[in-house]
Structure formats: C-alpha cells, structure tokens
Amino acid sequence: MASKIPRIEAREQDPRQRAMNFDEVSFGFTEAEARAEAGRCLQCKNRPCVAACPVHIQIPEFILAVRDGRVGEAGEIISRDSLLPSVCGRVCPQEVQCEGSCVLGIKGRSVNIGKLERFVGDSELAEKPLERSRVVPNSHKVAIVGSGPAGLTCAADLARMGYGVTIFEALHRAGGVLVYGIPEFRLPKTAVVEREIAKLRALGVHIETDVVVGRTITIDRLQQEYDAVFVGSGAGLPNFMGIAGENLNGVLSANEFLTRVNLMGAYKKDSDTPIYVGSKTVVVGGGNVAMDAVRVAKRLGSEATIMYRRGEEELPARKEEVHHAREEGVEFRMLANPVEILGDERGWVRGVRCVRMELGEADASGRRSPVVVEGSEFEVECDCVVMALGTSPNPLIARTTSGLVVGRRGTLVVSDDGATSRPGVFAGGDAVSGAATVILAMGAGRTAARAIDKYIRGV
C-alpha cells in the first residue's frame, strides 16, 4: 500500500552552517527522491488536495506524471493553473492547504506536495519556453498595478486569453514581495524568481518598473489607455505599536529591514547600502515575516530573539519556519510584550522594557487574548529592534483615485469576483485582504482575470 511508504523529506544545510550564510536552506528532491515520494500518492478520486489549493492545481495528475518519470508533462500540468511552481513549492503554507487536506494525513503523514511542486518547477526537463505564438491575440489591453503574486498571476491568465498586458511596478525590480520580502535563503531571486517572471515575458507581458501609480501615472490615465485595470499593489505600509522609543536609532520595521537586505543586497559584504544590525536584535511579532527578519538578523551576526505576546502554540508562522529558526539558534521569548524601547544618551536603542502576558478568553478570531500580568515588568538588553507587526496597503492609490471604496484597515473593498466600486477597476491580493500568503494572492489574481475577461467582453 502506498500509505505505508515513509514520507521523504528534502535534505537541508546543517543549521550551524546555514545560520552564517544566505544560501538556500533546503536542497530539494533528487529525481529518485521525487519519484519515490510521488509513489505515496493514493490518486484519490475526490481529490481534496485540489479543492484546498487556492489556484486549484491538478495535484494528483502532476504527481502521477512525476512518479512515472514524465517531469516535463508534470510541468505542463502545473502551468495550466500556475506559472510559479518553483516559488509556491518553497513558500506556500502547504501544511494548511493541499497537504493539510491529503487523505494520507488522516492516519499518517501527507504527501510532500510542496517539495514535489518545487522539484517540477526547478527541473530543466520542465523548462519549456512559453511562446506568444500559442496565444491568439485580441485588440484589448489591460493594465496591472504591481508585480507581486496577484499581479503576475492575473497578467499570466489574461495574456493566455489574448489580452495585451502591461504591468506597472513601483520598484526597480519586478516580483513584489517575492523580491523584497522573502529572504534569499528561502527563495533565491536570480535562480527562481527571475526565471519564473521570464515565463511571463515569454507570454508577451510587458513590465515597466519605477512607475509609482498615483504619482508617476494615475488610475484615471490608465483607464484612458487600457480597457481594464487590476490593482495588485500589495500591503507595504508597516504597522507599529505606538509605544515610547519607537523613533530611536536602531528601531526598524520588518518591511524596511527585509527590503534593504533582500532587494538592495545589504547582506553582501561589498554592499553599497549596508544595514545596521547590533550585537543583540529583538524582533517583535510571531508571523512568517518575523521569522524571516529574525533569521536574517542571525545571519548578519547578531544574537537574535523573537518576542511574541502569545504562546508558541499560537504562533501564526509556519511550523517549518519556526523549526528552522530554533535550529539556527534563535531565542524565543513567548508571552512577553514590549511597553517601551529604551535609549541611551546618544539616541540609540539600549534595551526593551517588557511585561509578561498570560492567555485569557478567546477573541473574535478564536484565539485566546493575551492579558498583562500585573507587576511583571522586566528589561531585555538589545541594540536593535525590528517591528514585525503586519502591514497595511499604501493609501496612495485610494487617495488619488475617485470612486474607490476603502475598508477600515485601508484595504480596497471588492465584490467576490474582484471588482471594485469603480467600473473597470479590479483588485486582489494584499491590497484587498491585508497581508496574507503568496498563494492566496495568486488565487485572487486568477479570480480577477476571469472577471476582467467577462467585463471587457460584456458578458
């Protein structure tokens, strides 16, 4: 029985070595390992893994092709629904989506779908050029704002339908959060992200960088030149706690910290834009961004600590990322929360005053709310504090575009198909949901692409 075959895990760098470099942690599968792991799939008729995938990749089909050694065909199967298999295989939360729904996981361990998808995406056998000649062009044009996962996915689907698609990216490099937010040791930029984006260019998608929509050009202007507009501008505005000392030197948002390291190469010894990391860094937060930031700080030579106001069971970060952080020597201070950042006479961080927390009643999200333990103040010595408390959409587009309804947290309000309150303007991804996962943004991009096609065709 396939269910009796032990799950195969990909080999990884030794934690002591990888904590000092930015090389990728996981080596991925060899072909033999991939075929053996693919052999565990039960090929279920009801396919719960497909239903749990936000872009509905035909998972059993591509796994069967891998099992039989037809890797190129597996790549073609995935590409029907996703142009980013190498990305998704690395950063998607498979444990709560496809793998979390795998039948084998009921009484054992689920199929390692993520690593199989990565194997297919990385395989040279699966790298077939996506020729524009395979697409029947029409006379309509669509503008995409933002080159993150939502924008890339929406652009790919529309290009395949024959639309002329142009992506407008505010930064100097395409990829959105894939290039500025996720560290090199989790998602290599040149080897993976740029190669995935090249597939999009091969479909005929044009990408213009250094264009800030709302400043360089407006939505009004785009609607004069394009038949529809999709806003996938992400959520890059960092949140802070509003406590004393946040303006001290040595306090950064995780957004700035990771952008300067990932996009501007501040981790390189010959960098023109180095970043300050003290000898002791405290990262406040418990999500994936917090794990990325604390692991980066560790690699830059700092003693690195996560501080989170709930317990470890409540950490929202992927378990794999928490596990890797612990292996690499990151300290975890659970049930603790900063109340003040302490500075020295020069205006630099010297520590954090904190309080201990305990879990009370469940809040609206279903998680138990953290409550301050009276008289529990203590101090933690550090010289760098990184706030990883989530992000909100930049308000620029909403402020410069009439007719857009904005939610309480600055997110764009859309209907189920991604249509905004302004005719011809659609939106998806973090600009709508707030900071979420790559695959959920991709799903929103696909939904909007279908709606844009119907809107332009008038059906």
MIDREN-172068 format. One record per residue (C-alpha): residue in one letter; z, y, x. Coordinates in Angstrom, 2 decimals. Layout:
<recs>
- a|Z|Y|X
...
</recs>
This chain:
<recs>
- m|0.00|0.00|0.00
- a|-0.87|3.48|1.25
- s|2.56|4.71|0.25
- k|4.20|2.51|2.88
- i|2.38|4.18|5.80
- p|4.75|6.62|7.56
- r|3.76|10.28|7.35
- i|2.18|11.55|10.55
- e|3.44|14.87|11.92
- a|1.42|17.02|14.31
- r|2.63|17.31|17.88
- e|4.22|20.62|18.90
- q|5.06|22.59|22.01
- d|8.50|21.96|23.45
- p|10.85|24.57|21.90
- r|12.15|25.73|25.29
- q|8.63|26.42|26.50
- r|7.19|27.97|23.34
- a|10.13|30.38|23.00
- m|8.73|32.08|26.10
- n|5.05|32.26|25.14
- f|2.76|33.24|22.27
- d|0.65|30.08|22.33
- e|0.36|28.19|19.06
- v|3.38|26.04|18.24
- s|1.53|23.13|16.63
- f|-1.28|21.25|18.37
- g|-2.70|19.95|15.08
- f|-4.12|16.48|14.46
- t|-6.47|14.48|16.60
- e|-9.25|12.78|14.64
- a|-7.42|9.45|14.84
- e|-4.22|11.03|13.52
- a|-6.11|12.82|10.74
- r|-7.87|9.68|9.58
- a|-4.62|7.71|9.62
- e|-2.79|10.38|7.61
- a|-5.71|10.66|5.19
- g|-5.35|6.93|4.60
- r|-1.97|7.56|2.96
- c|-3.55|9.43|0.03
- l|-3.42|7.43|-3.21
- q|-6.52|9.18|-4.63
- c|-4.70|9.86|-7.90
- k|-6.84|10.22|-11.00
- n|-4.78|13.08|-12.43
- r|-4.76|14.94|-9.03
- p|-1.57|17.03|-9.35
- c|-2.17|18.46|-5.88
- v|-5.35|20.20|-7.07
- a|-3.57|21.71|-10.08
- a|-0.86|23.07|-7.75
- c|-3.36|24.75|-5.41
- p|-3.95|28.42|-6.38
- v|-7.65|28.15|-5.43
- h|-7.98|24.54|-6.67
- i|-9.41|22.93|-3.55
- q|-10.62|19.40|-4.35
- i|-7.94|17.85|-2.16
- p|-8.41|14.10|-2.78
- e|-12.14|14.46|-2.23
- f|-11.87|16.16|1.16
- i|-9.08|13.80|2.25
- l|-11.23|10.78|1.35
- a|-14.05|12.22|3.47
- v|-11.66|12.65|6.40
- r|-10.41|9.10|6.01
- d|-13.96|7.80|6.21
- g|-14.84|9.97|9.22
- r|-17.09|12.34|7.25
- v|-15.44|15.51|8.58
- g|-18.48|17.72|8.09
- e|-18.63|16.71|4.44
- a|-14.90|17.40|4.11
- g|-15.59|20.93|5.36
- e|-18.31|21.39|2.77
- i|-15.96|20.21|0.01
- i|-13.27|22.70|1.01
- s|-15.77|25.54|1.40
- r|-16.67|25.33|-2.29
- d|-13.28|26.86|-3.05
- s|-12.07|28.39|0.22
- l|-13.64|29.91|3.32
- l|-10.26|29.99|5.08
- p|-9.21|26.35|5.69
- s|-8.01|26.97|9.25
- v|-5.87|29.86|8.00
- c|-4.48|28.12|4.91
- g|-3.81|24.92|6.82
- r|-1.47|26.92|9.03
- v|0.30|29.45|6.81
- c|0.24|28.19|3.20
- p|3.55|27.00|1.71
- q|2.19|23.53|1.04
- e|5.68|22.16|0.53
- v|6.00|24.02|-2.78
- q|2.36|23.75|-3.83
- c|-0.06|20.89|-3.10
- e|2.34|18.78|-1.03
- g|5.17|19.60|-3.40
- s|3.16|18.02|-6.23
- c|2.00|14.96|-4.27
- v|2.88|11.71|-6.03
- l|3.99|10.16|-2.75
- g|6.70|12.79|-2.51
- i|8.49|11.42|-5.58
- k|9.97|8.46|-3.71
- g|8.90|9.18|-0.15
- r|7.06|11.78|1.89
- s|3.99|13.58|0.63
- v|0.60|13.52|2.34
- n|0.41|16.09|5.13
- i|-2.27|18.06|3.31
- g|-1.78|21.26|5.28
- k|-2.41|19.67|8.66
- l|-5.41|17.77|7.26
- e|-6.91|21.02|5.98
- r|-6.31|22.64|9.35
- f|-7.98|19.70|11.10
- v|-11.08|20.04|8.95
- g|-11.21|23.80|9.41
- d|-10.80|23.52|13.17
- s|-13.22|20.67|13.64
- e|-16.51|21.52|15.27
- l|-18.06|18.90|13.02
- a|-17.22|21.06|10.03
- e|-18.65|24.27|11.50
- k|-21.98|24.64|9.77
- p|-23.44|28.15|9.51
- l|-23.34|29.65|6.03
- e|-26.82|31.07|5.70
- r|-27.57|34.03|3.45
- s|-30.88|32.34|2.60
- r|-28.94|29.87|0.48
- v|-27.89|32.71|-1.83
- v|-30.18|34.19|-4.49
- p|-29.52|37.96|-4.26
- n|-29.34|40.24|-7.26
- s|-29.59|44.02|-7.40
- h|-25.89|44.75|-7.89
- k|-23.31|45.92|-5.35
- v|-19.52|45.52|-5.24
- a|-17.04|47.38|-3.03
- i|-13.93|45.61|-1.77
- v|-10.95|47.67|-0.61
- g|-9.03|45.77|2.05
- s|-9.98|42.79|4.21
- g|-6.88|40.68|3.68
- p|-6.89|37.28|1.96
- a|-7.53|38.68|-1.53
- g|-10.41|40.89|-0.41
- l|-12.01|38.23|1.79
- t|-11.89|35.63|-0.98
- c|-13.23|37.98|-3.64
- a|-16.02|39.04|-1.28
- a|-16.98|35.45|-0.47
- d|-17.22|34.39|-4.09
- l|-19.24|37.45|-5.08
- a|-21.59|37.06|-2.11
- r|-22.28|33.49|-3.16
- m|-23.18|34.79|-6.61
- g|-25.79|37.05|-5.03
- y|-23.98|40.38|-5.03
- g|-24.29|42.84|-2.18
- v|-20.71|43.15|-0.96
- t|-19.15|45.75|1.35
- i|-15.54|45.53|2.49
- f|-13.72|48.73|3.47
- e|-10.81|48.16|5.89
- a|-8.35|50.90|6.90
- l|-7.53|49.39|10.30
- h|-9.84|48.88|13.26
- r|-9.95|45.12|12.85
- a|-10.73|43.03|9.78
- g|-8.27|40.47|8.43
- g|-5.46|42.46|6.87
- v|-2.11|40.68|7.05
- l|-3.80|37.80|8.86
- v|-4.23|40.00|11.94
- y|-1.36|42.49|11.70
- g|1.39|40.47|10.04
- i|1.33|36.87|11.26
- p|2.14|36.20|14.94
- e|-0.32|34.62|17.34
- f|1.87|31.53|17.77
- r|1.45|30.77|14.06
- l|-2.11|31.99|13.53
- p|-4.38|32.61|16.55
- k|-6.51|35.68|15.93
- t|-9.65|35.03|18.01
- a|-9.76|31.26|17.70
- v|-9.07|31.18|13.95
- v|-9.12|34.47|12.01
- e|-12.21|35.98|13.62
- r|-14.08|32.71|13.25
- e|-13.21|32.48|9.57
- i|-14.34|36.09|9.00
- a|-17.60|35.29|10.80
- k|-18.36|32.85|7.97
- l|-18.14|35.77|5.57
- r|-20.52|37.90|7.63
- a|-22.95|34.95|7.65
- l|-22.99|35.17|3.85
- g|-24.23|38.74|4.16
- v|-20.93|40.55|3.56
- h|-20.78|43.93|5.34
- i|-17.43|45.07|6.73
- e|-16.65|48.71|7.52
- t|-13.45|49.30|9.48
- d|-11.47|52.53|9.99
- v|-12.06|53.56|6.37
- v|-8.95|54.70|4.51
- v|-9.76|54.58|0.81
- g|-8.05|57.57|-0.77
- r|-8.69|59.68|2.33
- t|-11.97|58.78|4.07
- i|-13.53|57.91|0.73
- t|-12.21|57.77|-2.84
- i|-12.43|55.21|-5.62
- d|-14.39|57.82|-7.60
- r|-17.02|57.93|-4.86
- l|-17.15|54.14|-4.56
- q|-17.77|53.81|-8.29
- q|-20.73|56.18|-7.98
- e|-22.32|53.90|-5.39
- y|-21.18|50.43|-6.50
- d|-21.25|48.55|-9.79
- a|-17.59|47.50|-9.47
- v|-14.64|47.90|-7.12
- f|-11.96|45.39|-6.15
- v|-8.70|46.73|-4.70
- g|-7.01|44.26|-2.37
- s|-5.17|46.79|-0.24
- g|-2.02|44.70|0.17
- a|1.56|45.87|0.39
- g|2.18|47.57|3.70
- l|4.87|50.11|2.83
- p|8.17|48.84|4.29
- n|11.48|48.88|2.44
- f|14.76|50.00|3.99
- m|18.39|49.65|2.94
- g|19.23|53.35|2.79
- i|22.33|52.93|4.99
- a|23.62|55.27|7.67
- g|21.99|54.93|11.08
- e|18.54|53.79|9.99
- n|16.99|56.76|11.81
- l|18.44|55.79|15.18
- n|16.18|54.88|18.07
- g|15.80|51.11|18.14
- v|15.51|50.65|14.36
- l|12.11|49.41|13.18
- s|10.57|47.96|10.07
- a|9.24|44.44|10.47
- n|5.87|45.82|9.36
- e|5.67|48.21|12.32
- f|7.16|45.70|14.72
- l|4.70|42.93|13.86
- t|1.69|45.24|13.58
- r|2.23|46.65|17.04
- v|2.72|43.19|18.51
- n|0.01|41.31|16.62
- l|-2.73|43.89|16.13
- m|-2.15|46.10|19.18
- g|-1.18|43.37|21.64
- a|2.21|44.81|22.53
- y|3.38|41.36|23.61
- k|0.93|41.29|26.51
- k|2.23|42.28|29.93
- d|-0.69|44.67|30.52
- s|-0.47|46.26|27.05
- d|-1.24|49.97|26.72
- t|1.11|50.12|23.74
- p|4.26|48.20|24.70
- i|7.10|47.94|22.19
- y|10.82|48.36|22.74
- v|12.97|45.31|22.22
- g|16.52|45.48|23.51
- s|18.57|42.73|25.03
- k|20.01|41.85|21.60
- t|17.96|42.12|18.40
- v|19.20|41.71|14.83
- v|16.58|41.04|12.15
- v|17.83|41.75|8.63
- g|16.25|39.52|5.98
- g|15.54|35.87|5.25
- g|11.86|35.59|4.34
- n|8.84|34.46|6.33
- v|8.36|37.96|7.74
- a|11.93|37.94|9.01
- m|11.33|34.59|10.71
- d|8.15|35.92|12.29
- a|9.93|39.03|13.56
- v|12.94|37.22|14.98
- r|10.78|34.63|16.75
- v|8.67|37.42|18.24
- a|11.81|39.19|19.47
- k|12.95|35.95|21.07
- r|9.62|35.59|22.87
- l|9.88|39.16|24.13
- g|13.09|38.24|25.94
- s|15.76|39.38|23.50
- e|18.72|37.46|22.15
- a|17.58|37.21|18.53
- t|19.68|36.93|15.38
- i|18.82|36.60|11.69
- m|21.25|38.31|9.33
- y|20.97|37.36|5.67
- r|23.24|38.17|2.77
- r|22.94|34.76|1.11
- g|23.44|31.23|2.41
- e|20.95|29.03|4.22
- e|20.06|27.13|1.04
- e|18.90|30.43|-0.47
- l|16.68|31.44|2.45
- p|13.25|32.25|0.96
- a|11.41|31.48|4.21
- r|9.51|28.22|4.63
- k|11.75|25.44|5.87
- e|9.32|24.75|8.71
- e|9.67|28.33|9.97
- v|13.47|28.20|9.75
- h|13.45|24.88|11.61
- h|11.20|26.28|14.34
- a|13.36|29.39|14.70
- r|16.51|27.29|15.14
- e|14.77|25.07|17.70
- e|13.80|28.16|19.66
- g|17.35|29.40|19.93
- v|17.53|31.99|17.14
- e|21.07|32.61|15.87
- f|21.63|32.67|12.11
- r|24.38|34.80|10.55
- m|24.48|33.79|6.91
- l|26.42|35.52|4.13
- a|26.52|38.78|6.08
- n|25.08|42.20|5.28
- p|24.81|45.47|7.26
- v|26.55|48.55|5.87
- e|25.94|50.88|8.82
- i|23.89|50.93|12.01
- l|25.98|52.25|14.87
- g|24.60|54.54|17.56
- d|25.61|55.74|21.00
- e|25.74|59.30|22.34
- r|22.02|59.16|23.20
- g|20.99|58.31|19.64
- w|20.19|54.66|20.34
- v|21.42|51.61|18.46
- r|24.59|50.04|19.88
- g|25.52|47.71|17.04
- v|25.72|46.98|13.33
- r|28.78|47.25|11.08
- c|28.64|44.44|8.54
- v|30.54|42.87|5.68
- r|30.88|39.22|4.78
- m|29.43|38.07|1.48
- e|30.06|35.28|-0.98
- l|27.85|34.00|-3.76
- g|28.74|34.96|-7.31
- e|26.93|34.48|-10.61
- a|23.20|33.90|-10.82
- d|20.99|36.99|-11.10
- a|17.79|37.47|-13.13
- s|15.80|35.43|-10.59
- g|18.15|32.47|-10.98
- r|19.71|32.86|-7.55
- r|23.43|33.46|-7.17
- s|24.10|37.11|-6.44
- p|25.84|37.99|-3.16
- v|29.20|39.76|-3.56
- v|31.08|41.65|-0.84
- v|34.28|40.02|0.41
- e|36.90|42.76|0.42
- g|38.34|43.67|3.82
- s|35.78|41.59|5.69
- e|34.13|44.24|7.88
- f|33.05|43.24|11.38
- e|30.67|44.52|14.04
- v|27.76|42.87|15.80
- e|26.64|44.22|19.15
- c|22.89|44.86|19.45
- d|20.43|47.47|20.69
- c|17.53|46.78|18.31
- v|17.48|46.30|14.53
- v|14.40|45.12|12.61
- m|14.43|45.54|8.83
- a|12.51|42.71|7.12
- l|13.36|43.55|3.52
- g|9.99|43.28|1.88
- t|7.18|45.76|1.37
- s|5.55|47.73|-1.43
- p|1.95|48.85|-1.95
- n|0.95|52.11|-0.31
- p|0.76|54.68|-3.17
- l|-2.32|56.42|-1.70
- i|-4.94|54.76|-3.89
- a|-2.95|55.21|-7.09
- r|-2.26|58.87|-6.26
- t|-5.91|59.67|-5.58
- t|-7.38|57.70|-8.49
- s|-7.01|58.74|-12.12
- g|-6.62|56.17|-14.86
- l|-4.73|53.52|-12.90
- v|-1.50|52.27|-14.45
- v|1.18|51.61|-11.84
- g|4.23|49.39|-12.27
- r|7.85|50.17|-11.49
- r|7.57|48.97|-7.91
- g|4.32|50.75|-7.17
- t|2.11|47.75|-7.90
- l|-1.14|48.12|-9.82
- v|-0.96|46.79|-13.38
- v|-3.80|44.42|-14.23
- s|-4.78|42.02|-17.00
- d|-4.91|38.26|-16.48
- d|-8.41|38.50|-15.00
- g|-7.51|41.24|-12.51
- a|-8.96|44.19|-14.46
- t|-7.05|47.45|-14.03
- s|-6.70|50.13|-16.70
- r|-9.73|51.90|-15.21
- p|-13.10|50.39|-16.25
- g|-14.96|48.80|-13.37
- v|-11.92|48.68|-11.07
- f|-10.22|45.33|-10.45
- a|-7.28|44.45|-8.22
- g|-5.37|41.49|-6.87
- g|-3.13|40.17|-4.14
- d|-0.06|42.00|-2.87
- a|-1.29|45.32|-4.33
- v|-0.59|43.73|-7.72
- s|2.08|41.10|-7.10
- g|4.02|42.76|-4.30
- a|4.41|40.90|-1.02
- a|3.55|37.23|-1.62
- t|1.67|34.39|0.09
- v|-1.83|34.23|1.53
- i|-2.95|31.52|-0.89
- l|-1.70|33.38|-3.97
- a|-3.66|36.44|-2.85
- m|-6.72|34.23|-2.41
- g|-6.28|32.89|-5.93
- a|-6.14|36.44|-7.29
- g|-9.31|37.29|-5.38
- r|-11.15|34.34|-6.95
- t|-9.98|35.26|-10.44
- a|-11.14|38.85|-9.99
- a|-14.53|37.77|-8.61
- r|-15.26|35.83|-11.79
- a|-14.16|38.78|-13.92
- i|-16.29|41.22|-11.91
- d|-19.34|38.99|-12.38
- k|-18.78|38.95|-16.15
- y|-18.19|42.71|-16.22
- i|-21.42|43.52|-14.38
- r|-23.44|41.05|-16.46
- g|-21.87|42.42|-19.64
- v|-20.59|39.11|-20.95
</recs>
